[in-house]
Amino acid sequence: MYRRVALTATVACGALLFIGHLKRKFRRNACAAVRVFIHQLQKARHETLKVTWFATRGLADGDALRALLDPRVELVVVATGRLADVDAATEILVSGDAPPYDADPGGLARLARLEAFLRAAQESEIPNFKGSYLGRFPLAFLQPYAGVPDVVAKALRRERRRRNVNDLTPLVCCNSHHNAPMTAELAVALALAAAKRLCVADERLRRGDWRARGLPAPPPGYGGESPLPQLTLDGKKALVAGLGAVGSRVAVALAALGARVSATSRSCSASRETTLACGAASARVTLEPAARFVELLAGCRLLVLCVPLSPETTGLVDAAALAALPSDAVVVNAARGPVVDEAALYAALASGSVAAYASDVWYHYPATWDDAAATAPWSPACDLAALPAAATVLSPHRGGAVGLPETERRRYAAVADAINAVAKSGDFARLATGPIGGLNIDAGY
């Protein structure tokens, strides 16, 4: 049986001599098909799929992940922080270590060697791959969290160009949205906390002050604020910017509360009604082109930002966008700090042209653990803490629930399911399975 399979593989490889006369796209497809066939041959010989989890701080629990993997998968954890220590025969590279903080250039620089690593491992340097039409290390790249650091995206784009020029098998790139439910839940919590002024009510009641309730009724001539204002979402217009894994969940939740929900999407070319599903819940929302963002802010009482950070979304919410919102509007940022122009935001909150801002993402992050106890997340000239407490709800980037046991279990399960799908099928495109989705390296997410 094995001899027949080997003979078939030999004939298939010989057929590649004719591929040079075909179009580039067909050549690549043919190479991918042969690669799948050879992977199936390796399975018949009980060979393994080599996976490397690269991290500078190590994997939280390598055994927990191994326990979920197919027996054909060989997992190696490289925790030295040296990309040179990654086996060049790796077929799937899991880049398990993100820069500690998105705004920290030093953190990004720690991954700068990935570019050199990807470019240095030439086919001639990989054992048994000399002159191979299969391409070279790695055959697939998986980022086990949403988004990808810019330095990595640039390296992957260069690798894509190299493969296209040399007619090699395309590099499969994926990332994970295993923590989208947690992020969406925090976004909704921030929206409700800001709309209902929960933080202010909590602080006052801790002092025994009930006046935020509105009852008992104040005496005649009382000039204080009573009751504490709150925004009712039922029947109000809400806009979710970005309809990805997080935005879709937020939109369904807001619709369930009675809000009239619209959502922007880059892939939408014209306004249309659509049904979104989240678990057992579903909701009708109006899908809008992203280009209509500022126009859609008129009459919008709640704006929730769920877009990735990119050149197109940096400063998306600027002075003009904030001015388009009603004065009782609440803005929630579950995206990235720079999506909102910092100076314009401070001016809008200080003047009262926007009622409240709730955010889990910021402009400045601590570089080390020692800095974590005393790092302001904004610039000195835009001190949100100096504004009235009712104007802000502040959260220290907890949306992804990073490091919590449940989150890590979800991460391992998502990664294992995707890798097992490749091990069983031999098709690296199957890496996009469940919460693991294709990574657009041009957009960076």
TORLUMZA-240384 format. One record per residue (C-alpha): x, y, z; residue in three letters. Coordinates in steps of 0.25 Angstrom, whole numbers, plus 2048, in hexadecimal, padded with zeros to 3 digits. Example, Ala and Ser with C-alpha at 12.3 -4.5 7.8 and 13.67 -1.06 7.14 Angstrom:
<nodes>
8317EE81FALA 8377FC81DSER 
</nodes>
This chain:
<nodes>
800800800MET 80B80A804TYR 8138077F7ARG 80680B7EFARG 8058187F7VAL 81481B7F5ALA 8138187E6LEU 8078217E5THR 80E82C7ECALA 81A82A7E3THR 81182B7D7VAL 80B8387DCALA 81883E7DFCYS 81D83B7D1GLY 8108427CBALA 81584F7D1LEU 81F84F7C6LEU 8138547BDPHE 80E85E7C7ILE 8198687C3GLY 81186A7B6HIS 80486E7BDLEU 7FF87B7C3LYS 80587F7D1ARG 7F887D7D8LYS 7F686F7D3PHE 80486C7D6ARG 8028707E5ARG 7F58687E6ASN 7FB85C7E0ALA 80785D7EACYS 7FD85F7F5ALA 7F58527F1ALA 80284A7F0VAL 80684F7FEARG 7F984A804VAL 7FB83D7FDPHE 80983C803ILE 80483F810HIS 7FA83480FGLN 80682B80BLEU 80D82F818GLN 80082C820LYS 80081E81AALA 80F81C81FARG 80A82282DHIS 81382E82BGLU 81083B833THR 80B849831LEU 816852837LYS 81085E83EVAL 818868846THR 813871850TRP 81C87D851PHE 81C88685DALA 82688E865THR 81F88C872ARG 81B87D870GLY 80E87686ELEU 80587787AALA 80286887AASP 80886086EGLY 803853874ASP 7F5858874ALA 7F685B865LEU 7FD84E862ARG 7F2846868ALA 7E884C85ELEU 7F0849852LEU 7F083E848ASP 7FA83384APRO 80083783DARG 804845841VAL 811847847GLU 811854850LEU 81E85B854VAL 81E86785DVAL 82987185AVAL 82A87A866ALA 838880865THR 83388C85DGLY 83D888852ARG 836886844LEU 84387F840ALA 83F87484AASP 833870842VAL 83486383AASP 83586782BALA 82D85B828ALA 82186182FTHR 814860827GLU 80B869830ILE 811875838LEU 809879843VAL 80D887847SER 808887855GLY 80F89385BASP 8098A1858ALA 8108AE85BPRO 80C8B1869PRO 8068BE866TYR 8018C3858ASP 8078D185AALA 8158CC85FASP 81F8CC853PRO 8298C485CGLY 81F8B985DGLY 81D8B984ELEU 82C8B984CALA 82D8AC853ARG 8268A5847LEU 82F8AC83DALA 8378A083AARG 82C899835LEU 82E8A0828GLU 83C89B827ALA 83888D82BPHE 82E88C821LEU 837891816ARG 84488981BALA 83E87B81AALA 84087980CGLN 83C86C805GLU 84B868804SER 84D869813GLU 841860816ILE 845851817PRO 83D84980CASN 837855806PHE 8428597FCLYS 83C85E7EFGLY 82E85A7F4SER 82185F7EETYR 81B85F7FBLEU 82086C800GLY 82786D80DARG 82586F81CPHE 81B872820PRO 80F86D818LEU 805874822ALA 80687F82CPHE 7FC880837LEU 7FA88C841GLN 7F288684DPRO 7EB893850TYR 7E489E847ALA 7EC8A783FGLY 7FB8A783CVAL 8078B0840PRO 80A8B9834ASP 8198B4834VAL 8148A6832VAL 80A8AA827ALA 8158B181FLYS 81D8A5820ALA 81289C81BLEU 80F8A5810ARG 81D8A580BARG 81D89580CGLU 810896804ARG 81789E7F9ARG 8238947F9ARG 8198887F7ARG 81288F7ECASN 81E8927E5VAL 8248847E6ASN 81687D7E3ASP 8178767F1LEU 80B8727F9THR 80487D800PRO 80787F80FLEU 7FA87D817VAL 7F8887821CYS 7ED88782CCYS 7EA88D83AASN 7E188A845SER 7D489084AHIS 7D2887856HIS 7D0892860ASN 7C689A857ALA 7BB896861PRO 7C289C86DMET 7C68A9865THR 7B88AB860ALA 7B28A986EGLU 7BB8B4874LEU 7B88BD868ALA 7A98BC86CVAL 7AC8BD87BALA 7B48CA878LEU 7A88CF870ALA 79E8CD87BLEU 7A78D2886ALA 7A98DF87EALA 79A8E087AALA 7958DE888LYS 7A08E588FARG 7A38D9898LEU 7B18DD89DCYS 7AC8EB8A2VAL 7A08E48A8ALA 7A98DA8AFASP 7B38E48B4GLU 7A88ED8BAARG 7A08E28C1LEU 7AD8DD8C7ARG 7AC8EA8CFARG 79E8E88D2GLY 7998F28C8ASP 78C8EE8C2TRP 7898FA8BAARG 78C8F48ADALA 7808EC8AEARG 7768F88ADGLY 76E8F38B9LEU 76A8F88C3PRO 7679058BBALA 7709118BEPRO 76A91D8C5PRO 7659298BDPRO 7719328B8GLY 77B9278B9TYR 78592A8AEGLY 78D91D8AEGLY 78D9128A4GLU 7829088A7SER 7808FE8A2PRO 78D8F989BLEU 78A8F988CPRO 78B8EC884GLN 7898E8876LEU 77E8DE872THR 7828D6866LEU 7758D0863ASP 7708D7856GLY 77D8DF854LYS 7868DE848LYS 7938D784BALA 79F8D5841LEU 7A98CA842VAL 7B68CD83AALA 7BC8C0835GLY 7B48B4834LEU 7BE8A9837GLY 7BE89E841ALA 7BC8A984DVAL 7B48B3845GLY 7AA8A8841SER 7A78A4850ARG 7A68B2854VAL 79C8B584AALA 7938A984DVAL 7948AD85CALA 7908BC85ALEU 7858B8851ALA 7808AE85CALA 77F8BA865LEU 7768C185BGLY 7808CB854ALA 77E8CD845ARG 78C8C8841VAL 7948CB835SER 7A28C6832ALA 7AD8CA828THR 7B58C0820SER 7C08C2816ARG 7BB8B780ESER 7AD8BE80DCYS 7AA8C6800SER 79C8CA803ALA 7928CB80ESER 78A8BE811ARG 7838B781CGLU 78A8AA821THR 7888A082CTHR 79489E836LEU 79489183FALA 79C89084CCYS 79A882852GLY 78B880854ALA 78888F852ALA 786896845SER 7828A4841ALA 77F8AD835ARG 7898B8833VAL 78B8C2827THR 7998C0821LEU 79F8CD81BGLU 7AC8D0813PRO 7B88D481CALA 7B98E0813ALA 7AC8E6819ARG 7B18E6827PHE 7B08F582AVAL 7A38F6823GLU 79D8EB82CLEU 7A18F2839LEU 7958FC838ALA 78B8F8842GLY 7948ED847CYS 7938EC857ARG 79D8E0858LEU 7A98DE850LEU 7B18D1852VAL 7BF8D084BLEU 7C38C2848CYS 7CC8C483CVAL 7DB8C083BPRO 7E68CA83BLEU 7EB8CD82DSER 7EF8D9825PRO 7E08DB821GLU 7DB8DA82FTHR 7E58E2837THR 7DE8EF83BGLY 7D18EA835LEU 7CA8F1841VAL 7CF8FF83FASP 7C990D842ALA 7C090D836ALA 7BA8FF83AALA 7B9903849LEU 7B2910845ALA 7A890883DALA 7A3900849LEU 798906852PRO 79C90C85FSER 796900867ASP 79E8F685FALA 7A78EB865VAL 7B38E685EVAL 7B98D9861VAL 7C78D485DASN 7C98C585CALA 7D38C7850ALA 7E08CE853ARG 7E38DB859GLY 7E88E384DPRO 7DB8E0845VAL 7D68EC84DVAL 7DE8F984CASP 7E38FC85AGLU 7E290B859ALA 7D590C853ALA 7CF90285DLEU 7D490A869TYR 7CE917863ALA 7C1911860ALA 7C090B86ELEU 7C5918875ALA 7BA92086DSER 7AF91686FGLY 7AC914860SER 7AD905863VAL 7A7900870ALA 7B18F4873ALA 7BC8EC86ETYR 7BF8DE873ALA 7CB8D786ESER 7D48CA871ASP 7DF8CE867VAL 7E98DA868TRP 7F48E2863TYR 7FF8DF86DHIS 8028D2873TYR 80C8CE87EPRO 8198C8878ALA 81C8BF884THR 8158B9891TRP 81C8C4899ASP 8158CF891ASP 8088C8891ALA 8048CF89EALA 8078DD89AALA 8058DF88BTHR 7FA8E9886ALA 7F38E487APRO 7F28F1873TRP 7FA8FD870SER 7FC90887BPRO 7F4912873ALA 7E9909872CYS 7E7904880ASP 7D98FD880LEU 7DA8FB88FALA 7D990A891ALA 7CB90A88ALEU 7BE908892PRO 7BD8F9896ALA 7B08F888FALA 7B78FB882ALA 7C08EE881THR 7C08DF884VAL 7CF8DA884LEU 7D38CC883SER 7E28C7882PRO 7E18BF875HIS 7DA8B387CARG 7D18AF870GLY 7D98A386BGLY 7D989D879ALA 7E889A877VAL 7EE88F880GLY 7E188B886LEU 7E087B887PRO 7D387B87EGLU 7D9884874THR 7E587B873GLU 7DD86F872ARG 7D5875866ARG 7E287985FARG 7E886B860TYR 7DB86585BALA 7DA86E84FALA 7E986C84CVAL 7E885D84DALA 7DB85C845ASP 7E286483AALA 7EF85C83AILE 7E884E83BASN 7E085282FALA 7ED854827VAL 7F384782DALA 7E683F828LYS 7E484581BSER 7F2849816GLY 7EC856812ASP 7F3862818PHE 7E786B814ALA 7DF86381FARG 7E786B829LEU 7DB875828ALA 7D286D831THR 7C887283BGLY 7CD87F843PRO 7DA87D83AILE 7D888682EGLY 7E088B822GLY 7E9896825LEU 7E98A281BASN 7F88A681CILE 7F58B2814ASP 7EB8B781EALA 7F28B182AGLY 7E78A982FTYR 
</nodes>
